[in-house]
Amino acid sequence: MISDEKRAWIVELAPQTEAMFARCAALLKPPPTLTLSQWADTYRMLSAENSAAPGRWHTENAPYQREIMDAIGNPHIRKVVIMSAAQIGKTAMLMNVLGYYMHYYPAPVMVMEPTIDMAQALSKDFLAPMIRDMPVLSALVDTKSRYSGNTILKKNFPGGHVTIVGANSPVGLRMRPIKVLLADEVDGYPESAGTEGDPLLLAQKRQTTFWDKKTVIVSTPTIKGHSRIETEFLDSTMEEWNVPCPGCGHFQPLVWGQIKFDNPGAAVCVPERKQNRRRQRTEGNAGRGVPGYTAHPRRRRNPDCRRQRGGGYAGRDLWKGGTVRWHSA
């Protein structure tokens, strides 16, 4: 039996030794569990080169992005499809996904753009400034050493890499096992990468060995009935952002048929059949994604999680400006 005096002597440590063990324990401590949107709110910095408001990222500025990002970060969801209007933050969300998988859950990631030129532009205009402006990423990616293996289209970091390819280049789609695929603007992809077939299918084959793979397919739709993103979206839960009526609180998607062109800034509530002025900030923050798969024969429950967004919810896209552009078109 060990006496109290001996037990106390055994655990007694010098202050510097105690401090060393404390530092070691801190390094071994797992990071706190964060959703993708929480990670972005904590670490993401917007760069002056590609943002009108550089500085700290705030998801509340575009609340519809929260559910989309958290679906991408959900380990139980294998595929997320985003069919949306232009200029609602798709590229910013993809940058958040890249940062999340570089810093928080390291993995091999592929970003596929329609062309090599667009791939290089994404790297130079978005990825490189993000790495530069975020200390948690700049500490992981060596952009100065000539022996680091980093190029414009490939960034290495502990536990993985980010490879950016063009859908028009079959060479970039070969011999690259990847866990996370981010397919951007898929409606701009060619029907075949050279003579080797559909570039999206070729890229998805690179994920075969990963049981926890993640696929994110993003695009603005083009021609109805001939759109890749429309095909993907129809084969999904087809979730759409709904906002509450300022009058009765009924959740509904905003569509052009509800907008009153003779009274810009007002829309018709479907249940009430009356006009309501838009309460932009509170309305957007209270919105939520609503599945629509039950109303369409092709919609069904599956492991995928999809989102659709219209341009009417974007914080900067005021209804008055939208109606003016509608009439001009």
QUIQUI-V589653 format. One record per residue. RES is the residue in one small letter. SS is DSSP state (A for helix, B for strand, O for the rest). D_FIRST is the distance of its C-alpha to the first C-alpha in Angstrom with 2 decimals. Layout:
# QUIQUI-V589653
((RES/SS/D_FIRST) (RES/SS/D_FIRST))
This chain:
# QUIQUI-V589653
((m/O/0.00) (i/O/3.82) (s/O/6.41) (d/A/9.55) (e/A/11.59) (k/A/10.01) (r/A/10.02) (a/A/13.54) (w/A/14.51) (i/A/13.75) (v/A/16.00) (e/O/18.57) (l/O/21.80) (a/O/25.21) (p/A/27.82) (q/A/29.89) (t/A/27.04) (e/A/26.16) (a/A/29.87) (m/A/30.10) (f/A/27.39) (a/A/29.17) (r/A/32.42) (c/A/31.04) (a/A/29.68) (a/A/33.08) (l/A/34.88) (l/A/32.89) (k/O/33.44) (p/O/36.13) (p/O/39.37) (p/O/40.25) (t/O/42.31) (l/O/45.95) (t/O/49.15) (l/A/51.91) (s/A/53.80) (q/A/50.72) (w/A/50.13) (a/A/53.80) (d/A/53.62) (t/A/50.58) (y/A/51.62) (r/O/55.24) (m/B/57.85) (l/B/61.55) (s/O/63.63) (a/O/66.97) (e/O/68.67) (n/O/68.33) (s/O/67.72) (a/O/69.98) (a/O/66.97) (p/O/64.55) (g/B/61.07) (r/B/58.21) (w/O/58.59) (h/O/58.78) (t/A/58.96) (e/A/60.44) (n/A/63.62) (a/A/64.25) (p/O/62.18) (y/A/63.59) (q/A/61.62) (r/A/58.22) (e/A/58.44) (i/A/59.85) (m/A/57.10) (d/A/54.30) (a/A/55.87) (i/A/55.79) (g/A/52.12) (n/O/51.20) (p/O/49.48) (h/O/50.97) (i/O/54.52) (r/O/55.98) (k/B/59.38) (v/B/60.89) (v/B/64.64) (i/B/66.18) (m/B/69.94) (s/B/71.07) (a/O/73.79) (a/O/74.02) (q/O/72.30) (i/O/69.57) (g/O/66.64) (k/A/66.09) (t/A/65.57) (a/A/63.24) (m/A/61.10) (l/A/61.08) (m/A/59.91) (n/A/57.03) (v/A/56.13) (l/A/56.24) (g/A/54.04) (y/A/51.53) (y/A/51.22) (m/A/51.16) (h/A/48.46) (y/O/46.41) (y/O/46.76) (p/O/48.04) (a/O/50.43) (p/B/53.74) (v/B/56.49) (m/B/60.26) (v/B/62.81) (m/B/66.28) (e/B/69.35) (p/O/72.94) (t/O/73.96) (i/A/72.57) (d/A/74.24) (m/A/72.42) (a/A/69.13) (q/A/69.70) (a/A/70.71) (l/A/67.54) (s/A/65.41) (k/A/67.37) (d/A/68.06) (f/A/64.86) (l/A/61.92) (a/A/62.27) (p/A/62.63) (m/A/59.65) (i/A/57.41) (r/A/58.80) (d/A/58.26) (m/O/54.75) (p/A/51.99) (v/A/49.57) (l/A/52.19) (s/A/53.58) (a/O/50.11) (l/O/50.10) (v/O/53.68) (d/O/54.98) (t/O/58.66) (k/O/59.52) (s/O/58.49) (r/O/61.13) (y/O/58.47) (s/O/56.60) (g/O/58.82) (n/O/59.71) (t/B/63.32) (i/O/65.31) (l/O/64.63) (k/B/61.05) (k/B/57.98) (n/B/54.73) (f/B/51.30) (p/O/47.72) (g/O/47.41) (g/B/51.10) (h/B/54.64) (v/B/57.60) (t/B/60.83) (i/B/64.09) (v/B/66.99) (g/B/70.50) (a/O/71.53) (n/O/74.73) (s/O/72.94) (p/A/71.76) (v/A/70.13) (g/A/67.55) (l/A/66.51) (r/O/65.70) (m/O/62.50) (r/O/60.26) (p/O/57.39) (i/O/56.52) (k/O/54.22) (v/B/56.06) (l/B/59.87) (l/B/61.74) (a/B/65.40) (d/B/67.50) (e/O/71.11) (v/A/71.46) (d/A/75.01) (g/A/76.00) (y/O/74.72) (p/O/77.35) (e/O/77.81) (s/O/76.70) (a/O/74.80) (g/O/77.53) (t/O/78.19) (e/O/74.61) (g/O/74.54) (d/O/73.05) (p/A/70.78) (l/A/68.50) (l/A/67.93) (l/A/67.43) (a/A/64.74) (q/A/62.97) (k/A/62.84) (r/O/60.61) (q/O/57.88) (t/O/57.80) (t/O/54.47) (f/O/52.53) (w/O/51.36) (d/O/50.67) (k/O/53.97) (k/B/55.72) (t/B/59.50) (v/B/61.27) (i/B/65.08) (v/B/67.04) (s/B/70.74) (t/O/73.65) (p/O/75.89) (t/O/79.33) (i/O/81.89) (k/O/81.14) (g/O/81.01) (h/O/80.48) (s/O/77.19) (r/A/73.92) (i/A/71.87) (e/A/73.90) (t/A/73.24) (e/A/69.49) (f/A/69.51) (l/A/71.50) (d/O/68.93) (s/O/66.15) (t/O/64.99) (m/O/67.56) (e/B/65.78) (e/B/67.97) (w/B/67.24) (n/B/68.51) (v/B/69.03) (p/B/69.66) (c/O/73.13) (p/O/73.24) (g/O/75.28) (c/O/73.86) (g/O/70.52) (h/O/71.40) (f/B/69.65) (q/B/72.12) (p/O/72.68) (l/O/75.30) (v/O/78.31) (w/A/81.63) (g/A/83.45) (q/A/81.73) (i/B/82.70) (k/O/85.75) (f/O/87.84) (d/O/90.16) (n/O/87.22) (p/O/84.74) (g/O/81.26) (a/B/81.63) (a/B/80.76) (v/B/81.51) (c/B/78.69) (v/O/79.18) (p/O/78.52) (e/O/80.30) (r/O/83.18) (k/B/83.38) (q/B/82.78) (n/B/79.65) (r/B/79.11) (r/O/76.19) (r/O/73.13) (q/A/71.79) (r/A/68.36) (t/A/67.11) (e/A/68.67) (g/A/67.00) (n/A/63.52) (a/O/63.77) (g/O/64.89) (r/B/63.10) (g/B/63.58) (v/B/65.26) (p/O/65.48) (g/O/69.03) (y/A/68.61) (t/A/69.79) (a/A/73.31) (h/O/74.09) (p/O/74.31) (r/O/72.47) (r/O/69.56) (r/O/66.51) (r/O/62.77) (n/O/60.94) (p/O/57.83) (d/O/60.00) (c/B/60.25) (r/B/63.49) (r/B/64.92) (q/B/68.47) (r/B/69.63) (g/O/73.07) (g/A/74.32) (g/A/74.93) (y/A/71.35) (a/O/70.86) (g/O/70.43) (r/O/73.17) (d/O/75.54) (l/O/77.31) (w/A/79.59) (k/A/82.61) (g/A/82.27) (g/A/81.64) (t/A/84.84) (v/A/86.85) (r/A/85.61) (w/A/86.31) (h/A/89.91) (s/A/90.34) (a/O/89.21))
